[in-house]
Amino acid sequence: MTKYGSADVGFLLLGPYNLTSISSKIEDNVTRTTEDMTPFGTSTAVVGATPLVHFELTGHEGWYDDAADSLNAAMIGMASTATVLMMAIAGNTAGKKAVCSSGAIRTGYKRSFAVGEYHKASMELAMTGVRDECTIVYPLTLTSGDGHTEAADLDLGVAGGGTTGCNVYFSCTQLALTGSTNLIVTFEDSSDAITYAAQTAMTALTVVGSEYKASTDQTVNRYVAAKWVFTGLAGTPTATFALAVKVNAPH
Amino acid sequence: MAKSYRALVALRYPDGPAEVAKRKARDPDVKWKETPEGAVVTDIPSESIPWLLEQNRIEEVKAGAPSPTKVKEADDD
């Protein structure tokens, strides 16, 4: 068994905002709701587990940072829509686990100021919907021009594929098109690691963004990769993005 | 004569048998070929065709058969 520490947290992304370098703590909670079902006629408590599972991200601590892609910008507007959240807990490396959700709702933002200290800032997030234990397909990396990872694809293993689709999470934290039309990132898979087929194409980006796409009836093969194309390639475009996948019901 | 297949999704594969051999040997210097969705090709690596057909990523194009696009246009008229 491998133990991990704070240095192994590869990234913490809220939508297109990279909060990694200004965060020092966050708690990822999974709670099954229970109900006291103790009836008459017994002196022993009976607790029933309901089907409801709560996901929460609490206890965030960090520093105030006014960069355009950082915490203050992410939180000050307090957008009410659910946002993609991606957190690499065991390293920013393909094949490592990432906690991902499409349902992070920004509910609280607190800044504190004290003499002799750096300004602190912390956020509160409520989570709606699913939270997945994903596998990083493409780590958060600065890329230049078109590219793909087939030459160094990721093997999910014999039991890693599935026949009931997958959940794909994507966040692009930096994008410079330099005259190109847009950026399209595609999640690909292969049964033989020779031919790769597009599995899920993310929406074309003209500015930074994030996205979650789910499928339920597609076969996802064991070899997976990412491909990125700058449509109408011009200049030397760059992007920094991460892609992670949770395959449903492995074989 | 090699069979023709229509890519139902975008594909990427080694460009020719020599490149397929390099890929099998995990040579990092493989020349890849991009095939966009809808393209009809004859050079998909033979070992990949069965799974691509089974998973509806490609379809065989019979000689002389109208493309699905043309059939649809005829229906619309």
Chai-1 contact restraints between the chains, C-beta under 6 A:
chainA,res_idxA,chainB,res_idxB,connection_type,confidence,min_distance_angstrom,max_distance_angstrom,comment,restraint_id
A,A151,B,P28,contact,1.0,0.0,6.0,A-B,restraint_1
A,S191,B,W51,contact,1.0,0.0,6.0,A-B,restraint_2
A,D192,B,E47,contact,1.0,0.0,6.0,A-B,restraint_3
A,D192,B,S48,contact,1.0,0.0,6.0,A-B,restraint_4
A,I194,B,R23,contact,1.0,0.0,6.0,A-B,restraint_5
A,I194,B,P45,contact,1.0,0.0,6.0,A-B,restraint_6
A,I194,B,S48,contact,1.0,0.0,6.0,A-B,restraint_7
A,T195,B,Y13,contact,1.0,0.0,6.0,A-B,restraint_8
A,T195,B,P45,contact,1.0,0.0,6.0,A-B,restraint_9
A,T195,B,S48,contact,1.0,0.0,6.0,A-B,restraint_10
A,Y196,B,R12,contact,1.0,0.0,6.0,A-B,restraint_11
A,A197,B,V9,contact,1.0,0.0,6.0,A-B,restraint_12
A,A197,B,L11,contact,1.0,0.0,6.0,A-B,restraint_13
A,A197,B,R57,contact,1.0,0.0,6.0,A-B,restraint_14
A,A198,B,V9,contact,1.0,0.0,6.0,A-B,restraint_15
A,A198,B,A10,contact,1.0,0.0,6.0,A-B,restraint_16
A,T219,B,Q55,contact,1.0,0.0,6.0,A-B,restraint_17
